[in-house]
Amino acid sequence: MTVVRVDRGGHGIEVRDARGQVWGYLKPADVLGMVRRARREQP
């Protein structure tokens, strides 16, 4: 999956692919959690 466009909607951030298909919604807290996890896993 390639994220081409990320739209900030009323219910969080929309993740879309090249065809404009919405894959899901991210809430700001989810994004922060992923960033923190990625930082911890880096050597």
C-alpha positions as CSV (number, residue, x, y, z in Angstrom):
1,M,0.0,0.0,0.0
2,T,1.3,3.4,-0.9
3,V,-0.1,6.4,0.9
4,V,-0.5,9.1,-1.7
5,R,-2.7,11.5,0.0
6,V,-3.4,12.2,3.7
7,D,-6.4,14.3,4.3
8,R,-7.3,15.8,7.6
9,G,-10.9,15.2,8.0
10,G,-13.3,15.8,10.9
11,H,-12.7,12.3,12.3
12,G,-8.9,12.3,12.1
13,I,-6.6,11.8,9.1
14,E,-7.8,9.9,6.0
15,V,-5.3,7.6,4.4
16,R,-5.8,7.2,0.7
17,D,-4.1,5.3,-2.1
18,A,-3.4,6.3,-5.7
19,R,-7.0,5.7,-6.8
20,G,-8.5,7.7,-4.0
21,Q,-9.6,4.7,-2.1
22,V,-9.8,5.4,1.6
23,W,-7.9,2.7,3.6
24,G,-8.7,4.0,7.0
25,Y,-8.6,6.9,9.4
26,L,-5.8,7.7,11.8
27,K,-6.3,9.7,15.0
28,P,-3.5,11.9,16.2
29,A,-3.0,9.6,19.2
30,D,-2.5,6.6,16.8
31,V,0.1,8.5,14.9
32,L,2.0,9.5,18.0
33,G,1.9,5.9,19.2
34,M,3.4,4.6,15.9
35,V,6.1,7.2,15.9
36,R,7.1,6.3,19.5
37,R,7.1,2.6,18.7
38,A,9.2,3.2,15.6
39,R,11.8,5.2,17.5
40,R,12.0,2.5,20.2
41,E,12.6,-0.3,17.6
42,Q,15.5,1.6,15.9
43,P,18.9,0.4,17.2
